[in-house]
């Protein structure tokens, strides 16, 4: 039986001084057959600026793209619909993100809201760390329903001079959002109100200078895995759903010791069965594979594999868990790996999507 997926890609199309070129087109949609490994371009939208992060509804009918444009005091978030039958991407609307360097977004589990994190650079503008939007019946975005700001700094003067919210992720149980703030080495938990308001629950500290970036959630809801960009580690944490508090279980380096000084971790994904986590390493240009102890949440190294390019900014697993995609920003290539469900090992298939400056890839059935 053929296993067809939709693959949504955001690629850089406007220059920024902290990226190495902008050779992309914006927003693209591909089909992917897991049996034949064939990919086929279905649609493109060139009218969105620097869609560095995307979220897609489970049925693939709507996509939400952050625009991260250097010098803008506010980024934007754009809504598109996608029609499978016609292969048409249709712009719906956009809203201001209420902060600069808009870095991440996620759809709530009930499908009613979009959560957005702004990395933030400099001062001025609304400078909000997080904003919440309603999702209308058409898929369009409402005006912002709520927002919050963060303050503080960390020991890395070059990267932690202020708060830098890098991602926002709702827990498995739903109703609680965890913000990874790279600038203050903290995970900040919020209760999401029915009207979109955010009530702060608690802050959970990470090791000084860690620089938390992205999270992966274990399917059992008890464990959270954090990719730390600045010290190149992956940490496992225990989640108390009632309080939102996260407690450190384990920490492991994401790269060999000799590579840590020149590496910056990026994304983290977890297999559908929760047995393995995968992290992307920019600098070492690898994907690290860790096995997860299902009882304790502790991590053990399985190994590393070349990302098949350079600067693996984002990873995505197919819904079956059979394949992993690595968006290699500076190689203009999304590499496709086969995944062994029993061992967690990745094997480069030699297949790829060739596209300029891929920044984000999302896959749905």
Backbone torsions as a table, in degrees:
resi	resn	phi	psi	omega
1	UNK	NA	135.2	178.5
2	UNK	-73.4	141.4	178.4
3	UNK	-114.6	94.4	-175.9
4	UNK	-92.3	135.1	177.7
5	UNK	-124.3	157.9	168.1
6	UNK	-104.7	133.2	-178.6
7	UNK	-118.0	119.4	179.6
8	UNK	-105.8	132.1	-175.0
9	UNK	-127.8	131.6	169.6
10	UNK	-104.9	129.5	-178.9
11	UNK	-130.0	148.3	-172.4
12	UNK	-74.0	128.4	179.4
13	UNK	-128.6	9.1	172.9
14	UNK	-137.2	136.9	-176.7
15	UNK	-66.5	146.0	170.9
16	UNK	-142.7	142.9	-173.2
17	UNK	-65.0	-21.5	-178.8
18	UNK	-95.5	1.7	171.0
19	UNK	-110.4	158.3	-175.9
20	UNK	-103.9	67.3	178.0
21	UNK	100.7	156.3	178.8
22	UNK	-132.9	97.1	-174.7
23	UNK	-115.6	11.1	-174.8
24	UNK	-91.0	-178.9	-176.4
25	UNK	-111.3	-16.5	-175.4
26	UNK	120.9	-112.2	-176.3
27	UNK	-111.9	130.0	-178.9
28	UNK	-133.2	152.9	176.2
29	UNK	-130.2	134.2	178.7
30	UNK	-127.5	157.8	165.7
31	UNK	-99.6	152.1	177.6
32	UNK	-139.9	124.5	177.5
33	UNK	-98.5	114.2	-176.4
34	UNK	-69.2	-18.2	179.1
35	UNK	-81.9	-47.0	-176.7
36	UNK	-95.6	-12.8	-175.3
37	UNK	65.9	18.4	-179.5
38	UNK	-81.1	133.7	173.2
39	UNK	-114.6	146.9	-179.9
40	UNK	-143.7	129.6	178.7
41	UNK	-71.4	131.6	-179.6
42	UNK	-107.7	-35.4	-174.4
43	UNK	-161.2	158.6	173.4
44	UNK	-143.2	147.7	171.6
45	UNK	-129.9	120.1	-177.2
46	UNK	-96.3	-1.7	-170.4
47	UNK	-96.4	21.5	176.6
48	UNK	-121.2	131.6	-176.8
49	UNK	-83.7	125.2	170.4
50	UNK	41.2	64.2	177.7
51	UNK	-75.9	81.6	-173.5
52	UNK	-79.9	-13.4	173.8
53	UNK	-148.6	143.5	-177.5
54	UNK	-130.5	152.9	161.1
55	UNK	-128.3	147.0	-177.1
56	UNK	-130.9	137.8	175.9
57	UNK	-64.5	152.7	-175.9
58	UNK	-56.5	-28.4	179.6
59	UNK	-90.6	1.1	177.9
60	UNK	74.7	11.9	-174.9
61	UNK	-85.3	-18.7	-179.2
62	UNK	-142.0	144.1	179.8
63	UNK	-133.0	141.7	-178.3
64	UNK	-122.0	120.5	-170.9
65	UNK	-117.7	123.7	171.8
66	UNK	-76.5	141.6	170.2
67	UNK	-108.5	116.3	-179.2
68	UNK	-110.0	100.4	-176.0
69	UNK	-121.8	122.7	-178.8
70	UNK	-59.0	138.9	-179.1
71	UNK	81.8	-16.1	174.5
72	UNK	-68.4	129.5	177.0
73	UNK	-74.1	-21.5	173.3
74	UNK	-135.1	132.8	168.8
75	UNK	-80.4	-173.5	175.0
76	UNK	-134.7	162.8	172.5
77	UNK	-126.2	126.4	-176.9
78	UNK	-112.1	142.4	177.5
79	UNK	-108.6	133.5	175.5
80	UNK	-129.3	149.1	168.0
81	UNK	-103.4	152.6	176.9
82	UNK	-128.9	126.3	179.1
83	UNK	-102.0	114.5	-177.6
84	UNK	-62.8	-38.5	-174.5
85	UNK	-66.4	-45.0	-176.9
86	UNK	-95.2	-15.6	-176.5
87	UNK	71.7	26.6	-175.0
88	UNK	-99.5	129.2	168.3
89	UNK	-93.6	125.0	-177.1
90	UNK	-123.2	124.3	177.5
91	UNK	-67.6	134.4	177.8
92	UNK	-105.1	-60.7	177.6
93	UNK	-170.3	178.2	175.0
94	UNK	-142.1	159.7	178.3
95	UNK	-136.9	151.4	174.6
96	UNK	-67.4	145.7	-177.6
97	UNK	-86.8	-8.3	179.5
98	UNK	69.5	15.2	177.2
99	UNK	-166.1	167.7	-176.7
100	UNK	-95.3	161.4	179.0
101	UNK	50.6	63.9	-177.4
102	UNK	-67.7	115.2	-161.5
103	UNK	-106.0	-27.7	-168.7
104	UNK	-158.4	151.1	169.7
105	UNK	-148.2	159.7	176.9
106	UNK	-152.0	145.9	177.9
107	UNK	-88.5	133.9	177.9
108	UNK	-65.1	156.4	-173.9
109	UNK	-65.1	-25.0	176.9
110	UNK	-86.3	-0.4	175.6
111	UNK	73.1	15.6	-175.4
112	UNK	-102.6	-13.2	-173.7
113	UNK	-142.7	157.5	171.5
114	UNK	-117.4	129.9	178.1
115	UNK	-104.3	132.5	-174.4
116	UNK	-128.4	135.0	177.0
117	UNK	-112.8	134.1	177.2
118	UNK	-109.6	121.3	179.3
119	UNK	-62.0	-46.8	176.3
120	UNK	81.0	127.2	174.1
121	UNK	-137.0	140.8	177.6
122	UNK	67.5	-157.4	-179.8
123	UNK	-129.1	165.6	177.8
124	UNK	103.5	161.7	-175.6
125	UNK	73.5	-174.6	-179.0
126	UNK	-61.9	-34.4	174.7
127	UNK	53.0	48.5	177.3
128	UNK	-95.1	139.8	-178.8
129	UNK	-74.8	-37.1	-174.2
130	UNK	-139.9	142.0	174.0
131	UNK	-134.6	151.8	-178.5
132	UNK	-123.5	137.7	-179.6
133	UNK	-127.6	149.9	170.4
134	UNK	-86.5	150.1	175.1
135	UNK	-106.0	115.7	-176.6
136	UNK	-76.7	168.1	-177.3
137	UNK	-57.7	-33.2	179.3
138	UNK	-74.7	-12.3	-173.3
139	UNK	97.2	-9.7	179.1
140	UNK	-68.4	159.0	179.0
141	UNK	-88.7	137.0	170.8
142	UNK	-75.5	171.1	167.4
143	UNK	-62.1	159.1	179.2
144	UNK	-53.9	133.5	178.9
145	UNK	-90.1	-32.0	-177.3
146	UNK	-163.7	162.3	175.4
147	UNK	-156.9	158.5	176.5
148	UNK	-139.1	157.4	175.3
149	UNK	-118.0	157.4	175.2
150	UNK	-120.2	158.5	175.2
151	UNK	-140.7	160.7	178.4
152	UNK	128.0	-175.3	-178.9
153	UNK	-157.5	174.2	179.2
154	UNK	-131.5	-176.0	-173.8
155	UNK	-76.4	-19.6	-179.3
156	UNK	-83.9	99.8	-171.8
157	UNK	-61.0	-32.2	-177.3
158	UNK	-75.7	-31.1	-173.2
159	UNK	-118.1	-14.0	-174.9
160	UNK	-124.3	38.9	-178.9
161	UNK	-73.7	-12.5	-178.6
162	UNK	-161.5	178.3	174.1
163	UNK	-63.3	139.8	174.6
164	UNK	-139.7	87.7	177.4
165	UNK	-68.2	120.6	-173.3
166	UNK	-107.9	-20.7	177.0
167	UNK	-160.0	160.0	174.8
168	UNK	-139.7	124.9	-170.8
169	UNK	-134.3	128.6	176.5
170	UNK	-82.0	142.9	-179.3
171	UNK	-69.0	165.1	-179.9
172	UNK	-59.8	-42.1	-179.8
173	UNK	-68.6	-23.2	179.2
174	UNK	86.4	154.5	176.1
175	UNK	92.9	-12.1	177.6
176	UNK	-124.5	130.6	178.9
177	UNK	-110.2	137.1	177.9
178	UNK	-114.0	122.9	178.7
179	UNK	-101.0	123.8	173.4
180	UNK	-89.5	113.8	-178.7
181	UNK	-107.6	105.0	-177.2
182	UNK	-64.0	-33.0	-174.1
183	UNK	-73.4	-27.1	-174.5
184	UNK	-117.8	7.1	177.1
185	UNK	56.6	42.1	-178.2
186	UNK	-137.9	150.7	167.6
187	UNK	-104.6	121.5	-175.4
188	UNK	-109.1	121.4	-176.2
189	UNK	-101.1	137.0	179.8
190	UNK	-130.0	143.5	167.6
191	UNK	-85.5	131.4	-179.8
192	UNK	-92.2	115.8	-179.6
193	UNK	-77.2	163.1	-179.5
194	UNK	-57.9	-36.8	-178.6
195	UNK	-86.7	3.9	178.7
196	UNK	97.1	-3.7	179.8
197	UNK	-68.7	150.8	-179.5
198	UNK	-113.2	119.1	177.8
199	UNK	-106.7	117.7	-177.0
200	UNK	-66.0	131.6	178.1
201	UNK	-98.3	-54.9	-175.3
202	UNK	-167.4	166.5	171.4
203	UNK	-118.2	136.0	178.7
204	UNK	-115.5	122.2	-174.7
205	UNK	-82.7	142.6	172.0
206	UNK	-108.5	167.6	177.9
207	UNK	-53.8	143.3	-177.5
208	UNK	-57.9	128.5	178.9
209	UNK	82.5	8.2	-178.2
210	UNK	-67.3	-46.1	180.0
211	UNK	73.0	64.3	-178.7
212	UNK	-62.8	137.2	-174.6
213	UNK	-120.1	-64.3	-177.4
214	UNK	-127.8	158.9	179.8
215	UNK	-121.1	153.3	167.6
216	UNK	-129.0	138.3	-174.9
217	UNK	-107.8	130.4	175.5
218	UNK	-69.7	141.7	-178.9
219	UNK	-57.9	-24.1	179.9
220	UNK	-76.2	-7.4	177.3
221	UNK	79.2	-5.6	-175.1
222	UNK	-92.5	-24.8	-173.5
223	UNK	-117.9	143.5	175.4
224	UNK	-127.9	133.6	-179.7
225	UNK	-113.6	131.6	-172.1
226	UNK	-118.0	129.0	173.1
227	UNK	-92.5	116.0	179.9
228	UNK	-96.2	117.7	-174.3
229	UNK	-71.0	-41.3	-166.9
230	UNK	-82.8	-35.4	179.6
231	UNK	-105.7	8.7	175.7
232	UNK	52.5	55.3	175.2
233	UNK	-129.2	158.5	167.4
234	UNK	-115.5	129.6	177.7
235	UNK	-117.2	144.8	173.5
236	UNK	-102.9	136.1	-177.9
237	UNK	-134.0	148.8	175.6
238	UNK	-94.3	133.0	-178.0
239	UNK	-103.4	127.8	167.7
240	UNK	-96.3	105.2	-172.1
241	UNK	-62.2	-36.6	-176.3
242	UNK	-65.2	-42.0	-176.7
243	UNK	-97.4	-18.4	-174.4
244	UNK	80.0	1.9	-177.3
245	UNK	-75.6	139.4	177.1
246	UNK	-116.9	134.4	-176.7
247	UNK	-121.9	133.5	-176.5
248	UNK	-64.5	130.1	174.4
249	UNK	-104.2	-46.1	-171.4
250	UNK	-158.4	156.2	174.9
251	UNK	-143.1	134.2	180.0
252	UNK	-135.6	142.9	173.8
253	UNK	-64.5	142.7	-178.9
254	UNK	-90.0	-11.5	179.6
255	UNK	-139.8	163.6	173.5
256	UNK	-60.3	154.5	-174.6
257	UNK	-54.8	-39.1	-176.7
258	UNK	-70.0	-13.8	-177.3
259	UNK	-100.1	-7.9	-169.9
260	UNK	-65.6	-35.4	-176.3
261	UNK	-68.8	-23.5	-177.3
262	UNK	-111.6	14.2	-175.5
263	UNK	-114.5	148.4	172.8
264	UNK	-133.8	112.4	179.5
265	UNK	-67.2	156.7	-178.7
266	UNK	-130.0	-86.9	-169.6
267	UNK	-102.4	163.0	175.2
268	UNK	-142.7	136.8	178.5
269	UNK	-132.8	158.2	179.5
270	UNK	-127.2	141.8	179.9
271	UNK	-65.6	154.0	-177.2
272	UNK	-56.2	-30.4	179.8
273	UNK	-88.3	-1.5	176.8
274	UNK	76.4	10.3	-175.0
275	UNK	-87.0	-20.8	-176.4
276	UNK	-139.7	143.6	169.9
277	UNK	-116.8	150.9	-176.7
278	UNK	-128.7	129.8	-179.1
279	UNK	-126.3	145.2	-179.0
280	UNK	-100.5	138.0	-176.7
281	UNK	-118.9	112.4	176.0
282	UNK	-90.7	122.4	-173.0
283	UNK	116.7	-62.8	171.6
284	UNK	-71.8	-20.8	178.5
285	UNK	51.9	55.2	-177.5
286	UNK	-139.9	167.8	167.2
287	UNK	-114.3	123.3	177.6
288	UNK	-91.5	142.7	-179.7
289	UNK	-117.8	125.2	177.6
290	UNK	-123.3	138.2	172.5
291	UNK	-88.9	145.4	-177.8
292	UNK	-110.8	126.6	172.1
293	UNK	-72.3	119.7	-172.4
294	UNK	-71.3	-17.6	179.0
295	UNK	-91.8	-40.9	-173.3
296	UNK	-105.6	-21.4	-175.7
297	UNK	84.5	-0.6	-179.2
298	UNK	-71.0	160.3	-172.4
299	UNK	-113.5	148.1	171.2
300	UNK	-139.3	139.3	-176.2
301	UNK	-70.9	128.5	171.0
302	UNK	-93.8	-44.1	178.2
303	UNK	159.8	-172.6	179.0
304	UNK	-125.8	152.0	172.2
305	UNK	-138.6	142.3	176.3
306	UNK	-56.4	140.2	-178.6
307	UNK	-73.3	-6.1	179.9
308	UNK	80.4	21.1	-179.2
309	UNK	-179.4	-134.8	179.7
310	UNK	-144.7	139.2	175.4
311	UNK	62.2	69.1	179.8
312	UNK	-74.9	94.7	-173.4
313	UNK	-77.6	-34.2	-171.2
314	UNK	-145.9	146.4	178.4
315	UNK	-123.9	155.8	173.8
316	UNK	-151.1	137.6	173.0
317	UNK	-100.1	144.1	171.6
318	UNK	-67.2	155.2	-178.4
319	UNK	-55.9	-30.9	178.0
320	UNK	-74.1	-18.7	-173.7
321	UNK	80.8	5.5	-176.2
322	UNK	-77.7	-21.6	-177.5
323	UNK	-140.8	149.1	175.2
324	UNK	-122.2	134.1	177.5
325	UNK	-105.9	137.1	176.4
326	UNK	-119.0	115.0	178.7
327	UNK	-82.6	101.1	-175.1
328	UNK	-93.5	93.7	-170.6
329	UNK	-50.1	-50.1	-172.6
330	UNK	-95.0	9.6	174.1
331	UNK	-111.3	-1.8	-178.8
332	UNK	54.3	47.7	-171.5
333	UNK	-158.5	135.4	170.4
334	UNK	-107.2	107.0	-177.6
335	UNK	-79.8	146.2	-178.2
336	UNK	-116.6	122.5	-178.9
337	UNK	-113.9	142.0	168.5
338	UNK	-84.7	144.0	-176.8
339	UNK	-120.3	129.1	175.4
340	UNK	-85.3	115.8	-174.6
341	UNK	-65.7	-27.4	-177.0
342	UNK	-82.2	-41.3	-176.6
343	UNK	-99.6	-18.6	-175.7
344	UNK	81.9	-6.6	-174.9
345	UNK	-67.5	142.2	176.1
346	UNK	-103.4	142.2	176.0
347	UNK	-128.2	125.8	179.7
348	UNK	-66.9	122.9	-179.4
349	UNK	-79.4	-12.3	-173.8
350	UNK	81.1	-6.8	177.8
351	UNK	-91.6	153.5	-178.1
352	UNK	-160.7	161.3	166.2
353	UNK	-102.0	118.0	179.8
354	UNK	-88.3	114.2	-177.1
355	UNK	-154.3	141.7	-177.3
356	UNK	-67.5	130.7	171.5
357	UNK	45.1	60.3	178.3
358	UNK	-70.6	131.5	-175.8
359	UNK	-111.4	-31.6	-175.3
360	UNK	-149.9	140.7	176.2
361	UNK	-135.4	132.3	177.8
362	UNK	-129.0	139.3	-175.3
363	UNK	-127.9	131.5	174.4
364	UNK	-130.1	160.6	178.4
365	UNK	-70.1	NA	NA
